[in-house]
Structure formats: structure tokens, C-alpha cells
Amino acid sequence: MPRPSFICPACQHTSHHPADVEYGYCGRCQRYTRAEAAAARALAGLAAARAHAASAIEWPNDSSDRAPQ
């Protein structure tokens, strides 16, 4: 039965350490690549939500909020 492994997406280093596989840690880069990928997905989702919210806002017409003269 093959051991689980982790291949770093940045440097292509392969690790068979169970903790590295679980957390997506690269000993060569000294980065948690799984956490970085999750953060990038969260930021992309936040940007999409902001764009959607901005398009849903109905701004008042400049002439409609003035008092009649």
C-alpha cells in the first residue's frame, strides 16, 4: 500500500511525513500551501460578494432627492 504524499505546488518537493500531508506543509519552502490556497479562495469569494453587493445597490437619482423650488 503506497504511503500518502504531499507535492508542494510551488517547488514540486515531495514529502511523505504525515503532518506535512495533513497540513500541506512544505519543508523546503517552509510554507503551509494548503492554508495559502484556502486564503486565496476566501479572498476571491469576498471580492465576488463585494462586486455583487455593489451591483445590487440602487443609488438615488440626483434630481429626485432635491426639494422642489
PyMOL Python script that loads the backbone (N, CA, C, O; Angstrom):
from pymol import cmd

cmd.read_pdbstr("""\
ATOM      1  N   MET A   1       0.844  -1.178   0.000  1.00  0.00           N
ATOM      2  CA  MET A   1       0.000   0.000   0.000  1.00  0.00           C
ATOM      3  C   MET A   1       0.893   1.247   0.000  1.00  0.00           C
ATOM      4  O   MET A   1       1.743   1.394   0.878  1.00  0.00           O
ATOM      5  N   PRO A   2       0.708   2.145  -0.979  1.00  0.00           N
ATOM      6  CA  PRO A   2       1.562   3.329  -1.036  1.00  0.00           C
ATOM      7  C   PRO A   2       1.260   4.304   0.104  1.00  0.00           C
ATOM      8  O   PRO A   2       0.118   4.476   0.529  1.00  0.00           O
ATOM      9  N   ARG A   3       2.329   4.927   0.572  1.00  0.00           N
ATOM     10  CA  ARG A   3       2.170   5.933   1.627  1.00  0.00           C
ATOM     11  C   ARG A   3       1.614   7.202   1.019  1.00  0.00           C
ATOM     12  O   ARG A   3       1.937   7.535  -0.121  1.00  0.00           O
ATOM     13  N   PRO A   4       0.767   7.931   1.775  1.00  0.00           N
ATOM     14  CA  PRO A   4       0.298   9.222   1.257  1.00  0.00           C
ATOM     15  C   PRO A   4       1.467  10.190   1.148  1.00  0.00           C
ATOM     16  O   PRO A   4       2.406  10.148   1.943  1.00  0.00           O
ATOM     17  N   SER A   5       1.393  11.047   0.167  1.00  0.00           N
ATOM     18  CA  SER A   5       2.454  12.024  -0.033  1.00  0.00           C
ATOM     19  C   SER A   5       1.859  13.382  -0.321  1.00  0.00           C
ATOM     20  O   SER A   5       0.676  13.517  -0.635  1.00  0.00           O
ATOM     21  N   PHE A   6       2.704  14.378  -0.206  1.00  0.00           N
ATOM     22  CA  PHE A   6       2.326  15.760  -0.484  1.00  0.00           C
ATOM     23  C   PHE A   6       3.357  16.321  -1.447  1.00  0.00           C
ATOM     24  O   PHE A   6       4.558  16.220  -1.196  1.00  0.00           O
ATOM     25  N   ILE A   7       2.904  16.912  -2.547  1.00  0.00           N
ATOM     26  CA  ILE A   7       3.796  17.568  -3.506  1.00  0.00           C
ATOM     27  C   ILE A   7       3.511  19.059  -3.445  1.00  0.00           C
ATOM     28  O   ILE A   7       2.388  19.494  -3.699  1.00  0.00           O
ATOM     29  N   CYS A   8       4.523  19.836  -3.109  1.00  0.00           N
ATOM     30  CA  CYS A   8       4.377  21.285  -2.995  1.00  0.00           C
ATOM     31  C   CYS A   8       4.062  21.882  -4.365  1.00  0.00           C
ATOM     32  O   CYS A   8       4.768  21.608  -5.336  1.00  0.00           O
ATOM     33  N   PRO A   9       3.007  22.694  -4.453  1.00  0.00           N
ATOM     34  CA  PRO A   9       2.686  23.300  -5.753  1.00  0.00           C
ATOM     35  C   PRO A   9       3.691  24.362  -6.181  1.00  0.00           C
ATOM     36  O   PRO A   9       3.755  24.710  -7.360  1.00  0.00           O
ATOM     37  N   ALA A  10       4.477  24.881  -5.239  1.00  0.00           N
ATOM     38  CA  ALA A  10       5.433  25.941  -5.578  1.00  0.00           C
ATOM     39  C   ALA A  10       6.774  25.381  -6.065  1.00  0.00           C
ATOM     40  O   ALA A  10       7.300  25.831  -7.083  1.00  0.00           O
ATOM     41  N   CYS A  11       7.335  24.386  -5.332  1.00  0.00           N
ATOM     42  CA  CYS A  11       8.681  23.912  -5.673  1.00  0.00           C
ATOM     43  C   CYS A  11       8.719  22.451  -6.107  1.00  0.00           C
ATOM     44  O   CYS A  11       9.787  21.939  -6.445  1.00  0.00           O
ATOM     45  N   GLN A  12       7.572  21.770  -6.103  1.00  0.00           N
ATOM     46  CA  GLN A  12       7.452  20.367  -6.527  1.00  0.00           C
ATOM     47  C   GLN A  12       8.182  19.388  -5.606  1.00  0.00           C
ATOM     48  O   GLN A  12       8.410  18.244  -5.997  1.00  0.00           O
ATOM     49  N   HIS A  13       8.553  19.806  -4.401  1.00  0.00           N
ATOM     50  CA  HIS A  13       9.181  18.913  -3.423  1.00  0.00           C
ATOM     51  C   HIS A  13       8.132  17.925  -2.914  1.00  0.00           C
ATOM     52  O   HIS A  13       6.992  18.311  -2.656  1.00  0.00           O
ATOM     53  N   THR A  14       8.508  16.661  -2.769  1.00  0.00           N
ATOM     54  CA  THR A  14       7.597  15.627  -2.285  1.00  0.00           C
ATOM     55  C   THR A  14       7.938  15.285  -0.844  1.00  0.00           C
ATOM     56  O   THR A  14       9.104  15.088  -0.505  1.00  0.00           O
ATOM     57  N   SER A  15       6.911  15.213   0.005  1.00  0.00           N
ATOM     58  CA  SER A  15       7.084  14.830   1.404  1.00  0.00           C
ATOM     59  C   SER A  15       6.117  13.697   1.718  1.00  0.00           C
ATOM     60  O   SER A  15       4.982  13.681   1.242  1.00  0.00           O
ATOM     61  N   HIS A  16       6.586  12.747   2.527  1.00  0.00           N
ATOM     62  CA  HIS A  16       5.752  11.632   2.963  1.00  0.00           C
ATOM     63  C   HIS A  16       5.440  11.723   4.444  1.00  0.00           C
ATOM     64  O   HIS A  16       4.824  10.814   5.001  1.00  0.00           O
ATOM     65  N   HIS A  17       5.851  12.794   5.088  1.00  0.00           N
ATOM     66  CA  HIS A  17       5.586  12.956   6.519  1.00  0.00           C
ATOM     67  C   HIS A  17       4.083  13.147   6.725  1.00  0.00           C
ATOM     68  O   HIS A  17       3.471  13.963   6.035  1.00  0.00           O
ATOM     69  N   PRO A  18       3.479  12.415   7.656  1.00  0.00           N
ATOM     70  CA  PRO A  18       2.027  12.515   7.849  1.00  0.00           C
ATOM     71  C   PRO A  18       1.524  13.925   8.157  1.00  0.00           C
ATOM     72  O   PRO A  18       0.464  14.317   7.670  1.00  0.00           O
ATOM     73  N   ALA A  19       2.265  14.688   8.955  1.00  0.00           N
ATOM     74  CA  ALA A  19       1.836  16.051   9.285  1.00  0.00           C
ATOM     75  C   ALA A  19       1.921  16.960   8.059  1.00  0.00           C
ATOM     76  O   ALA A  19       1.057  17.815   7.861  1.00  0.00           O
ATOM     77  N   ASP A  20       2.955  16.782   7.238  1.00  0.00           N
ATOM     78  CA  ASP A  20       3.074  17.582   6.013  1.00  0.00           C
ATOM     79  C   ASP A  20       1.906  17.302   5.080  1.00  0.00           C
ATOM     80  O   ASP A  20       1.346  18.217   4.475  1.00  0.00           O
ATOM     81  N   VAL A  21       1.539  16.014   4.968  1.00  0.00           N
ATOM     82  CA  VAL A  21       0.416  15.628   4.114  1.00  0.00           C
ATOM     83  C   VAL A  21      -0.875  16.232   4.651  1.00  0.00           C
ATOM     84  O   VAL A  21      -1.687  16.747   3.883  1.00  0.00           O
ATOM     85  N   GLU A  22      -1.068  16.171   5.963  1.00  0.00           N
ATOM     86  CA  GLU A  22      -2.311  16.661   6.571  1.00  0.00           C
ATOM     87  C   GLU A  22      -2.476  18.167   6.431  1.00  0.00           C
ATOM     88  O   GLU A  22      -3.568  18.647   6.128  1.00  0.00           O
ATOM     89  N   TYR A  23      -1.400  18.916   6.650  1.00  0.00           N
ATOM     90  CA  TYR A  23      -1.492  20.376   6.679  1.00  0.00           C
ATOM     91  C   TYR A  23      -1.011  21.054   5.404  1.00  0.00           C
ATOM     92  O   TYR A  23      -1.130  22.273   5.283  1.00  0.00           O
ATOM     93  N   GLY A  24      -0.471  20.298   4.448  1.00  0.00           N
ATOM     94  CA  GLY A  24       0.030  20.905   3.222  1.00  0.00           C
ATOM     95  C   GLY A  24       1.289  21.711   3.456  1.00  0.00           C
ATOM     96  O   GLY A  24       1.487  22.750   2.826  1.00  0.00           O
ATOM     97  N   TYR A  25       2.148  21.244   4.360  1.00  0.00           N
ATOM     98  CA  TYR A  25       3.366  21.977   4.697  1.00  0.00           C
ATOM     99  C   TYR A  25       4.533  21.519   3.837  1.00  0.00           C
ATOM    100  O   TYR A  25       4.741  20.321   3.645  1.00  0.00           O
ATOM    101  N   CYS A  26       5.286  22.471   3.326  1.00  0.00           N
ATOM    102  CA  CYS A  26       6.490  22.166   2.552  1.00  0.00           C
ATOM    103  C   CYS A  26       7.712  22.536   3.373  1.00  0.00           C
ATOM    104  O   CYS A  26       7.910  23.701   3.716  1.00  0.00           O
ATOM    105  N   GLY A  27       8.535  21.532   3.688  1.00  0.00           N
ATOM    106  CA  GLY A  27       9.755  21.774   4.459  1.00  0.00           C
ATOM    107  C   GLY A  27      10.793  22.564   3.693  1.00  0.00           C
ATOM    108  O   GLY A  27      11.593  23.282   4.292  1.00  0.00           O
ATOM    109  N   ARG A  28      10.790  22.442   2.378  1.00  0.00           N
ATOM    110  CA  ARG A  28      11.751  23.182   1.563  1.00  0.00           C
ATOM    111  C   ARG A  28      11.363  24.665   1.503  1.00  0.00           C
ATOM    112  O   ARG A  28      12.203  25.537   1.727  1.00  0.00           O
ATOM    113  N   CYS A  29      10.104  24.946   1.204  1.00  0.00           N
ATOM    114  CA  CYS A  29       9.628  26.334   1.125  1.00  0.00           C
ATOM    115  C   CYS A  29       9.336  26.923   2.508  1.00  0.00           C
ATOM    116  O   CYS A  29       9.333  28.141   2.684  1.00  0.00           O
ATOM    117  N   GLN A  30       9.092  26.053   3.477  1.00  0.00           N
ATOM    118  CA  GLN A  30       8.680  26.435   4.830  1.00  0.00           C
ATOM    119  C   GLN A  30       7.387  27.247   4.783  1.00  0.00           C
ATOM    120  O   GLN A  30       7.260  28.293   5.417  1.00  0.00           O
ATOM    121  N   ARG A  31       6.418  26.718   3.995  1.00  0.00           N
ATOM    122  CA  ARG A  31       5.114  27.372   3.847  1.00  0.00           C
ATOM    123  C   ARG A  31       4.016  26.342   4.011  1.00  0.00           C
ATOM    124  O   ARG A  31       4.195  25.164   3.702  1.00  0.00           O
ATOM    125  N   TYR A  32       2.888  26.798   4.498  1.00  0.00           N
ATOM    126  CA  TYR A  32       1.688  25.975   4.562  1.00  0.00           C
ATOM    127  C   TYR A  32       0.872  26.281   3.312  1.00  0.00           C
ATOM    128  O   TYR A  32       0.052  27.199   3.315  1.00  0.00           O
ATOM    129  N   THR A  33       1.088  25.529   2.262  1.00  0.00           N
ATOM    130  CA  THR A  33       0.476  25.845   0.982  1.00  0.00           C
ATOM    131  C   THR A  33      -1.031  25.623   0.988  1.00  0.00           C
ATOM    132  O   THR A  33      -1.754  26.324   0.279  1.00  0.00           O
ATOM    133  N   ARG A  34      -1.522  24.662   1.772  1.00  0.00           N
ATOM    134  CA  ARG A  34      -2.972  24.437   1.818  1.00  0.00           C
ATOM    135  C   ARG A  34      -3.665  25.647   2.435  1.00  0.00           C
ATOM    136  O   ARG A  34      -4.732  26.049   1.972  1.00  0.00           O
ATOM    137  N   ALA A  35      -3.077  26.228   3.467  1.00  0.00           N
ATOM    138  CA  ALA A  35      -3.652  27.422   4.096  1.00  0.00           C
ATOM    139  C   ALA A  35      -3.625  28.605   3.136  1.00  0.00           C
ATOM    140  O   ALA A  35      -4.572  29.391   3.091  1.00  0.00           O
ATOM    141  N   GLU A  36      -2.547  28.734   2.369  1.00  0.00           N
ATOM    142  CA  GLU A  36      -2.463  29.823   1.396  1.00  0.00           C
ATOM    143  C   GLU A  36      -3.520  29.666   0.311  1.00  0.00           C
ATOM    144  O   GLU A  36      -4.113  30.656  -0.117  1.00  0.00           O
ATOM    145  N   ALA A  37      -3.763  28.446  -0.137  1.00  0.00           N
ATOM    146  CA  ALA A  37      -4.779  28.203  -1.161  1.00  0.00           C
ATOM    147  C   ALA A  37      -6.167  28.512  -0.613  1.00  0.00           C
ATOM    148  O   ALA A  37      -7.002  29.088  -1.311  1.00  0.00           O
ATOM    149  N   ALA A  38      -6.413  28.128   0.643  1.00  0.00           N
ATOM    150  CA  ALA A  38      -7.716  28.411   1.258  1.00  0.00           C
ATOM    151  C   ALA A  38      -7.920  29.921   1.409  1.00  0.00           C
ATOM    152  O   ALA A  38      -9.019  30.428   1.184  1.00  0.00           O
ATOM    153  N   ALA A  39      -6.863  30.634   1.790  1.00  0.00           N
ATOM    154  CA  ALA A  39      -6.960  32.090   1.934  1.00  0.00           C
ATOM    155  C   ALA A  39      -7.222  32.753   0.583  1.00  0.00           C
ATOM    156  O   ALA A  39      -7.999  33.705   0.505  1.00  0.00           O
ATOM    157  N   ALA A  40      -6.594  32.270  -0.467  1.00  0.00           N
ATOM    158  CA  ALA A  40      -6.823  32.831  -1.801  1.00  0.00           C
ATOM    159  C   ALA A  40      -8.262  32.598  -2.248  1.00  0.00           C
ATOM    160  O   ALA A  40      -8.881  33.484  -2.838  1.00  0.00           O
ATOM    161  N   ARG A  41      -8.806  31.393  -1.966  1.00  0.00           N
ATOM    162  CA  ARG A  41     -10.205  31.132  -2.312  1.00  0.00           C
ATOM    163  C   ARG A  41     -11.141  32.028  -1.517  1.00  0.00           C
ATOM    164  O   ARG A  41     -12.141  32.506  -2.051  1.00  0.00           O
ATOM    165  N   ALA A  42     -10.828  32.262  -0.240  1.00  0.00           N
ATOM    166  CA  ALA A  42     -11.669  33.124   0.590  1.00  0.00           C
ATOM    167  C   ALA A  42     -11.643  34.562   0.077  1.00  0.00           C
ATOM    168  O   ALA A  42     -12.684  35.218   0.032  1.00  0.00           O
ATOM    169  N   LEU A  43     -10.476  35.056  -0.306  1.00  0.00           N
ATOM    170  CA  LEU A  43     -10.383  36.418  -0.841  1.00  0.00           C
ATOM    171  C   LEU A  43     -11.127  36.554  -2.160  1.00  0.00           C
ATOM    172  O   LEU A  43     -11.766  37.576  -2.412  1.00  0.00           O
ATOM    173  N   ALA A  44     -11.047  35.531  -3.003  1.00  0.00           N
ATOM    174  CA  ALA A  44     -11.770  35.578  -4.271  1.00  0.00           C
ATOM    175  C   ALA A  44     -13.277  35.591  -4.017  1.00  0.00           C
ATOM    176  O   ALA A  44     -14.016  36.302  -4.698  1.00  0.00           O
ATOM    177  N   GLY A  45     -13.730  34.810  -3.044  1.00  0.00           N
ATOM    178  CA  GLY A  45     -15.149  34.801  -2.704  1.00  0.00           C
ATOM    179  C   GLY A  45     -15.601  36.133  -2.145  1.00  0.00           C
ATOM    180  O   GLY A  45     -16.697  36.600  -2.454  1.00  0.00           O
ATOM    181  N   LEU A  46     -14.765  36.749  -1.326  1.00  0.00           N
ATOM    182  CA  LEU A  46     -15.089  38.056  -0.760  1.00  0.00           C
ATOM    183  C   LEU A  46     -15.181  39.118  -1.853  1.00  0.00           C
ATOM    184  O   LEU A  46     -16.083  39.955  -1.837  1.00  0.00           O
ATOM    185  N   ALA A  47     -14.252  39.081  -2.792  1.00  0.00           N
ATOM    186  CA  ALA A  47     -14.282  40.045  -3.895  1.00  0.00           C
ATOM    187  C   ALA A  47     -15.547  39.870  -4.733  1.00  0.00           C
ATOM    188  O   ALA A  47     -16.155  40.854  -5.154  1.00  0.00           O
ATOM    189  N   ALA A  48     -15.941  38.624  -4.974  1.00  0.00           N
ATOM    190  CA  ALA A  48     -17.162  38.374  -5.744  1.00  0.00           C
ATOM    191  C   ALA A  48     -18.388  38.861  -4.983  1.00  0.00           C
ATOM    192  O   ALA A  48     -19.303  39.428  -5.580  1.00  0.00           O
ATOM    193  N   ALA A  49     -18.414  38.646  -3.680  1.00  0.00           N
ATOM    194  CA  ALA A  49     -19.546  39.104  -2.868  1.00  0.00           C
ATOM    195  C   ALA A  49     -19.634  40.626  -2.860  1.00  0.00           C
ATOM    196  O   ALA A  49     -20.727  41.188  -2.925  1.00  0.00           O
ATOM    197  N   ARG A  50     -18.495  41.286  -2.780  1.00  0.00           N
ATOM    198  CA  ARG A  50     -18.495  42.762  -2.801  1.00  0.00           C
ATOM    199  C   ARG A  50     -18.989  43.281  -4.148  1.00  0.00           C
ATOM    200  O   ARG A  50     -19.754  44.244  -4.201  1.00  0.00           O
ATOM    201  N   ALA A  51     -18.557  42.651  -5.227  1.00  0.00           N
ATOM    202  CA  ALA A  51     -18.988  43.085  -6.554  1.00  0.00           C
ATOM    203  C   ALA A  51     -20.492  42.874  -6.712  1.00  0.00           C
ATOM    204  O   ALA A  51     -21.184  43.720  -7.280  1.00  0.00           O
ATOM    205  N   HIS A  52     -20.989  41.767  -6.220  1.00  0.00           N
ATOM    206  CA  HIS A  52     -22.424  41.503  -6.304  1.00  0.00           C
ATOM    207  C   HIS A  52     -23.217  42.517  -5.478  1.00  0.00           C
ATOM    208  O   HIS A  52     -24.244  43.028  -5.925  1.00  0.00           O
ATOM    209  N   ALA A  53     -22.727  42.801  -4.264  1.00  0.00           N
ATOM    210  CA  ALA A  53     -23.421  43.759  -3.396  1.00  0.00           C
ATOM    211  C   ALA A  53     -23.411  45.157  -4.017  1.00  0.00           C
ATOM    212  O   ALA A  53     -24.407  45.877  -3.934  1.00  0.00           O
ATOM    213  N   ALA A  54     -22.305  45.543  -4.631  1.00  0.00           N
ATOM    214  CA  ALA A  54     -22.215  46.870  -5.243  1.00  0.00           C
ATOM    215  C   ALA A  54     -23.166  46.993  -6.432  1.00  0.00           C
ATOM    216  O   ALA A  54     -23.708  48.069  -6.685  1.00  0.00           O
ATOM    217  N   SER A  55     -23.367  45.905  -7.154  1.00  0.00           N
ATOM    218  CA  SER A  55     -24.266  45.974  -8.302  1.00  0.00           C
ATOM    219  C   SER A  55     -25.728  45.962  -7.873  1.00  0.00           C
ATOM    220  O   SER A  55     -26.595  46.365  -8.648  1.00  0.00           O
ATOM    221  N   ALA A  56     -26.016  45.515  -6.670  1.00  0.00           N
ATOM    222  CA  ALA A  56     -27.394  45.432  -6.190  1.00  0.00           C
ATOM    223  C   ALA A  56     -27.867  46.726  -5.523  1.00  0.00           C
ATOM    224  O   ALA A  56     -29.059  46.884  -5.258  1.00  0.00           O
ATOM    225  N   ILE A  57     -26.945  47.649  -5.250  1.00  0.00           N
ATOM    226  CA  ILE A  57     -27.309  48.903  -4.586  1.00  0.00           C
ATOM    227  C   ILE A  57     -28.003  49.816  -5.587  1.00  0.00           C
ATOM    228  O   ILE A  57     -27.508  50.025  -6.694  1.00  0.00           O
ATOM    229  N   GLU A  58     -29.145  50.356  -5.196  1.00  0.00           N
ATOM    230  CA  GLU A  58     -29.840  51.327  -6.040  1.00  0.00           C
ATOM    231  C   GLU A  58     -29.532  52.719  -5.506  1.00  0.00           C
ATOM    232  O   GLU A  58     -29.970  53.094  -4.419  1.00  0.00           O
ATOM    233  N   TRP A  59     -28.786  53.464  -6.276  1.00  0.00           N
ATOM    234  CA  TRP A  59     -28.412  54.807  -5.878  1.00  0.00           C
ATOM    235  C   TRP A  59     -29.539  55.763  -6.234  1.00  0.00           C
ATOM    236  O   TRP A  59     -30.159  55.634  -7.290  1.00  0.00           O
ATOM    237  N   PRO A  60     -29.808  56.727  -5.350  1.00  0.00           N
ATOM    238  CA  PRO A  60     -30.889  57.676  -5.640  1.00  0.00           C
ATOM    239  C   PRO A  60     -30.507  58.593  -6.806  1.00  0.00           C
ATOM    240  O   PRO A  60     -29.336  58.908  -7.019  1.00  0.00           O
ATOM    241  N   ASN A  61     -31.516  58.999  -7.538  1.00  0.00           N
ATOM    242  CA  ASN A  61     -31.326  59.937  -8.629  1.00  0.00           C
ATOM    243  C   ASN A  61     -31.047  61.313  -8.027  1.00  0.00           C
ATOM    244  O   ASN A  61     -31.723  61.723  -7.084  1.00  0.00           O
ATOM    245  N   ASP A  62     -30.071  62.017  -8.556  1.00  0.00           N
ATOM    246  CA  ASP A  62     -29.697  63.329  -8.011  1.00  0.00           C
ATOM    247  C   ASP A  62     -30.874  64.303  -8.008  1.00  0.00           C
ATOM    248  O   ASP A  62     -31.014  65.087  -7.069  1.00  0.00           O
ATOM    249  N   SER A  63     -31.713  64.272  -9.025  1.00  0.00           N
ATOM    250  CA  SER A  63     -32.802  65.228  -9.108  1.00  0.00           C
ATOM    251  C   SER A  63     -33.967  64.868  -8.190  1.00  0.00           C
ATOM    252  O   SER A  63     -34.747  65.745  -7.819  1.00  0.00           O
ATOM    253  N   SER A  64     -34.099  63.603  -7.820  1.00  0.00           N
ATOM    254  CA  SER A  64     -35.242  63.191  -7.009  1.00  0.00           C
ATOM    255  C   SER A  64     -35.081  63.516  -5.538  1.00  0.00           C
ATOM    256  O   SER A  64     -36.082  63.601  -4.826  1.00  0.00           O
ATOM    257  N   ASP A  65     -33.859  63.702  -5.053  1.00  0.00           N
ATOM    258  CA  ASP A  65     -33.685  63.974  -3.628  1.00  0.00           C
ATOM    259  C   ASP A  65     -33.611  65.460  -3.301  1.00  0.00           C
ATOM    260  O   ASP A  65     -33.349  65.836  -2.158  1.00  0.00           O
ATOM    261  N   ARG A  66     -33.842  66.302  -4.301  1.00  0.00           N
ATOM    262  CA  ARG A  66     -33.855  67.750  -4.049  1.00  0.00           C
ATOM    263  C   ARG A  66     -35.280  68.217  -3.809  1.00  0.00           C
ATOM    264  O   ARG A  66     -36.227  67.668  -4.372  1.00  0.00           O
ATOM    265  N   ALA A  67     -35.421  69.203  -2.993  1.00  0.00           N
ATOM    266  CA  ALA A  67     -36.744  69.767  -2.720  1.00  0.00           C
ATOM    267  C   ALA A  67     -37.198  70.586  -3.917  1.00  0.00           C
ATOM    268  O   ALA A  67     -36.378  71.237  -4.564  1.00  0.00           O
ATOM    269  N   PRO A  68     -38.502  70.565  -4.227  1.00  0.00           N
ATOM    270  CA  PRO A  68     -38.992  71.376  -5.347  1.00  0.00           C
ATOM    271  C   PRO A  68     -38.822  72.862  -5.046  1.00  0.00           C
ATOM    272  O   PRO A  68     -38.913  73.290  -3.895  1.00  0.00           O
ATOM    273  N   GLN A  69     -38.576  73.633  -6.088  1.00  0.00           N
ATOM    274  CA  GLN A  69     -38.352  75.074  -5.891  1.00  0.00           C
ATOM    275  C   GLN A  69     -39.504  75.889  -6.333  1.00  0.00           C
ATOM    276  O   GLN A  69     -39.468  77.115  -6.232  1.00  0.00           O
TER     277      GLN A  69
END
""", "prot")
cmd.dss("prot")
cmd.show_as("cartoon", "prot")
cmd.util.cbc("prot")
cmd.orient("prot")
